[in-house]
Amino acid sequence: MSIDPSLKVKGALSRHRNVLTRAERIEKLQDEERWQEGDSLMGLPKVSNRKVTVGKKEKGPKGKEEEETTAAGQ
């Protein structure tokens, strides 16, 4: 049985995942210089995959002025 197209999420694979594929793990290990070409593909060490959250942007002086004018107009 297949999933109805209306139920599929467009960016399902673009969200954060805790479990990485073997290729993604090897890529991370190479960046950290913990794996070299020719090492075994089996029994790879664990790789942490933390989601980096970015804080919200603060409104600049223009944004505050716009809020004040709309609040005063009401």
PLY file of the C-alpha trace (Angstrom):
ply
format ascii 1.0
element vertex 74
property float x
property float y
property float z
element edge 73
property int vertex1
property int vertex2
end_header
0.00 0.00 0.00
1.39 3.40 -0.92
1.08 6.78 0.78
-1.29 9.30 -0.75
0.65 12.19 -2.37
-1.24 14.74 -0.27
0.24 13.22 2.92
3.87 13.38 1.79
5.99 16.13 3.29
7.97 18.07 0.73
11.14 18.49 2.79
11.02 15.21 4.72
14.68 14.38 4.15
15.93 17.92 4.66
15.15 17.96 8.39
17.62 17.06 11.13
18.33 13.35 11.53
20.16 11.68 14.41
21.02 8.55 12.43
23.55 9.03 9.63
24.22 6.75 6.68
27.60 5.03 6.47
28.75 7.48 3.77
27.77 10.47 5.94
29.60 8.97 8.93
32.76 8.39 6.89
32.59 11.96 5.57
32.35 13.35 9.12
35.19 11.11 10.31
37.38 12.31 7.40
36.67 15.93 8.36
37.75 15.14 11.93
40.78 13.19 10.58
39.68 10.03 12.40
39.40 7.88 9.25
41.81 7.44 6.34
41.35 5.83 2.94
41.84 2.08 3.26
40.46 1.74 6.81
37.71 -0.80 7.38
34.17 0.26 6.54
32.79 -2.00 9.25
32.82 -1.11 12.93
33.02 2.65 12.44
33.28 4.74 15.63
30.28 6.70 16.81
29.80 10.16 15.34
27.83 12.87 17.10
25.35 14.73 14.94
24.15 17.77 16.87
21.57 20.15 15.53
22.84 23.70 15.58
20.15 26.19 16.51
20.49 29.79 15.49
19.01 32.53 17.66
16.24 34.76 16.39
17.16 37.98 14.65
16.67 41.16 16.61
14.62 43.87 14.98
16.60 46.87 13.90
15.62 50.50 14.51
13.31 50.49 11.46
11.37 47.48 12.75
10.78 49.12 16.14
9.59 52.37 14.52
7.11 50.48 12.35
5.71 48.69 15.39
5.29 51.98 17.27
3.47 53.64 14.36
1.08 50.72 13.90
0.40 50.58 17.65
-0.24 54.35 17.76
-2.57 54.14 14.77
-4.85 51.62 16.47
0 1
1 2
2 3
3 4
4 5
5 6
6 7
7 8
8 9
9 10
10 11
11 12
12 13
13 14
14 15
15 16
16 17
17 18
18 19
19 20
20 21
21 22
22 23
23 24
24 25
25 26
26 27
27 28
28 29
29 30
30 31
31 32
32 33
33 34
34 35
35 36
36 37
37 38
38 39
39 40
40 41
41 42
42 43
43 44
44 45
45 46
46 47
47 48
48 49
49 50
50 51
51 52
52 53
53 54
54 55
55 56
56 57
57 58
58 59
59 60
60 61
61 62
62 63
63 64
64 65
65 66
66 67
67 68
68 69
69 70
70 71
71 72
72 73
